Amino acid sequence: MRTGVADRLIVRGAREHNLKNVSLDLPRDSLIVFTGLSGSGKSSLAFDTIFAEGQRRYVESLSSYARQFLGQMDKPDVDFIEGLSPAVSIDQKSTSRNPRSTVGTITEVYDYLRLLFARIGKPHCPECGRPISRQSPQAIVDRVLELPEGSRFQVLSPLVRERKGEFVDLFADLQTKGYSRARVDGETVQLSSPPDRK
């Protein structure tokens, strides 16, 4: 494990708003939560000190042409901050009255989390827990050919999802195409006697 200044965010003498000369070291590349009573200085430290200084330094690194559109940013009341990365802040919102709202939708971080999980997440089967990976049609054929001779397997493809109905015509059409079975609501049924699903 690496140690040293490069692995820490160092704040010394933060006095923004109601902060009283706060000094602390925070680990980098970690999820950190500030908790405390209302008015204890959580937002003053996170938004008005750390984020404000990170944003100010980023703006200062831009060309003078770009800076003229962003305006001058004041330095927060702090002795020094070391180990800052470019900062992104999500605005605090008042509580939504929509009963379907979640922390993710209220803070508008949901879309970013969805993108993050889609890009770096590793999907797993909810039934057996094994990792799921995308396979080309050729990879599927190769996997089937590796099975011992005489092995039985099913090739399934969704035709109807989350729609109620009997689907008598669909079952009849599948039967004329040579199919003998279908999987309905997790149950394998014979197309010659389809279930009554009203």
RAWO-V665141 format. One record per pair of residues at least 12 apart in sequence whose ideal C-beta (glycine too) atoms are under 10 Angstrom apart, sorted by sequence separation. I is the first residue (numbers start at 1). J is the second residue. D is the distance in whole Angstrom. If there is no record, write none. Layout:
BEGIN
i | j | d
I | J | D
I | J | D
END
This chain:
BEGIN
i | j | d
11 | 23 | 6
12 | 24 | 9
34 | 46 | 6
58 | 70 | 10
59 | 71 | 9
60 | 72 | 10
93 | 105 | 10
94 | 106 | 9
170 | 182 | 9
179 | 191 | 6
180 | 192 | 7
182 | 194 | 7
185 | 197 | 7
10 | 23 | 8
11 | 24 | 5
12 | 25 | 9
33 | 46 | 10
59 | 72 | 9
60 | 73 | 8
93 | 106 | 5
171 | 184 | 9
182 | 195 | 9
184 | 197 | 7
10 | 24 | 8
11 | 25 | 8
32 | 46 | 9
59 | 73 | 6
92 | 106 | 10
93 | 107 | 6
159 | 173 | 10
177 | 191 | 10
9 | 24 | 9
10 | 25 | 5
11 | 26 | 7
55 | 70 | 9
58 | 73 | 9
60 | 75 | 10
92 | 107 | 8
93 | 108 | 8
140 | 155 | 8
159 | 174 | 8
167 | 182 | 9
175 | 190 | 10
176 | 191 | 10
8 | 24 | 10
9 | 25 | 7
10 | 26 | 8
34 | 50 | 10
56 | 72 | 9
57 | 73 | 9
91 | 107 | 8
175 | 191 | 5
8 | 25 | 5
9 | 26 | 4
56 | 73 | 4
90 | 107 | 5
91 | 108 | 8
167 | 184 | 9
174 | 191 | 6
175 | 192 | 7
7 | 25 | 10
8 | 26 | 7
9 | 27 | 8
55 | 73 | 7
56 | 74 | 8
57 | 75 | 10
90 | 108 | 6
171 | 189 | 9
173 | 191 | 10
8 | 27 | 6
9 | 28 | 6
22 | 41 | 7
26 | 45 | 10
56 | 75 | 6
90 | 109 | 6
171 | 190 | 10
172 | 191 | 8
175 | 194 | 9
5 | 25 | 9
7 | 27 | 7
8 | 28 | 6
53 | 73 | 9
56 | 76 | 8
171 | 191 | 5
174 | 194 | 9
7 | 28 | 5
9 | 30 | 10
18 | 39 | 7
19 | 40 | 10
20 | 41 | 8
24 | 45 | 8
52 | 73 | 7
170 | 191 | 10
171 | 192 | 9
6 | 28 | 8
7 | 29 | 8
17 | 39 | 10
18 | 40 | 8
19 | 41 | 5
22 | 44 | 9
52 | 74 | 8
53 | 75 | 7
90 | 112 | 9
160 | 182 | 10
171 | 193 | 10
172 | 194 | 9
5 | 28 | 10
7 | 30 | 10
9 | 32 | 9
18 | 41 | 5
22 | 45 | 7
52 | 75 | 8
53 | 76 | 5
159 | 182 | 8
171 | 194 | 4
17 | 41 | 7
26 | 50 | 8
52 | 76 | 5
57 | 81 | 9
88 | 112 | 9
159 | 183 | 10
160 | 184 | 9
170 | 194 | 9
171 | 195 | 9
16 | 41 | 8
19 | 44 | 5
51 | 76 | 9
53 | 78 | 7
61 | 86 | 9
158 | 183 | 9
2 | 28 | 10
17 | 43 | 8
18 | 44 | 6
19 | 45 | 6
50 | 76 | 8
52 | 78 | 9
58 | 84 | 9
156 | 182 | 9
157 | 183 | 10
168 | 194 | 7
2 | 29 | 10
14 | 41 | 9
16 | 43 | 10
17 | 44 | 4
22 | 49 | 8
49 | 76 | 5
53 | 80 | 9
54 | 81 | 8
57 | 84 | 6
58 | 85 | 9
154 | 181 | 8
156 | 183 | 6
167 | 194 | 8
16 | 44 | 5
17 | 45 | 9
48 | 76 | 6
49 | 77 | 8
50 | 78 | 9
53 | 81 | 5
56 | 84 | 10
57 | 85 | 10
58 | 86 | 5
166 | 194 | 8
167 | 195 | 10
168 | 196 | 10
15 | 44 | 9
16 | 45 | 8
19 | 48 | 9
47 | 76 | 10
48 | 77 | 9
49 | 78 | 6
52 | 81 | 10
55 | 84 | 10
57 | 86 | 8
58 | 87 | 7
154 | 183 | 8
166 | 195 | 9
168 | 197 | 10
14 | 44 | 8
19 | 49 | 7
48 | 78 | 10
54 | 84 | 5
57 | 87 | 9
166 | 196 | 7
167 | 197 | 7
14 | 45 | 6
16 | 47 | 9
17 | 48 | 6
45 | 76 | 10
50 | 81 | 7
53 | 84 | 6
54 | 85 | 7
55 | 86 | 8
56 | 87 | 9
166 | 197 | 6
16 | 48 | 5
17 | 49 | 9
44 | 76 | 9
49 | 81 | 8
54 | 86 | 6
55 | 87 | 5
156 | 188 | 10
165 | 197 | 7
166 | 198 | 6
16 | 49 | 5
44 | 77 | 10
45 | 78 | 10
51 | 84 | 9
54 | 87 | 3
55 | 88 | 9
164 | 197 | 8
165 | 198 | 8
11 | 45 | 8
14 | 48 | 9
15 | 49 | 9
16 | 50 | 10
50 | 84 | 7
53 | 87 | 8
54 | 88 | 9
55 | 89 | 8
154 | 188 | 8
164 | 198 | 8
14 | 49 | 5
52 | 87 | 8
54 | 89 | 9
14 | 50 | 8
16 | 52 | 8
51 | 87 | 5
16 | 53 | 10
50 | 87 | 7
51 | 88 | 8
52 | 89 | 9
11 | 49 | 7
51 | 89 | 5
11 | 50 | 7
14 | 53 | 10
50 | 89 | 9
51 | 90 | 10
47 | 87 | 10
9 | 50 | 7
11 | 53 | 9
47 | 89 | 6
46 | 89 | 8
47 | 90 | 10
47 | 91 | 9
9 | 54 | 9
47 | 92 | 8
46 | 92 | 10
43 | 92 | 7
23 | 78 | 9
28 | 83 | 6
21 | 77 | 10
22 | 78 | 9
23 | 79 | 8
27 | 83 | 10
28 | 84 | 10
29 | 85 | 9
19 | 76 | 9
21 | 78 | 10
23 | 80 | 10
25 | 82 | 10
26 | 83 | 8
28 | 85 | 8
19 | 77 | 8
21 | 79 | 9
25 | 83 | 9
17 | 76 | 9
19 | 78 | 8
16 | 76 | 5
17 | 77 | 8
15 | 76 | 9
16 | 77 | 5
14 | 76 | 7
15 | 77 | 4
16 | 78 | 7
14 | 77 | 7
15 | 78 | 7
13 | 77 | 8
14 | 78 | 5
15 | 79 | 8
13 | 78 | 6
14 | 79 | 8
12 | 78 | 7
13 | 79 | 3
14 | 80 | 10
11 | 78 | 7
12 | 79 | 5
13 | 80 | 7
14 | 81 | 8
11 | 79 | 9
12 | 80 | 5
13 | 81 | 10
11 | 80 | 8
12 | 81 | 8
10 | 80 | 8
11 | 81 | 5
12 | 82 | 8
10 | 81 | 7
11 | 82 | 8
9 | 81 | 7
10 | 82 | 4
11 | 83 | 9
9 | 82 | 7
10 | 83 | 6
11 | 84 | 10
8 | 82 | 8
9 | 83 | 4
10 | 84 | 9
8 | 83 | 5
9 | 84 | 7
6 | 82 | 10
7 | 83 | 8
9 | 85 | 8
5 | 82 | 7
6 | 83 | 7
5 | 83 | 6
4 | 83 | 10
END
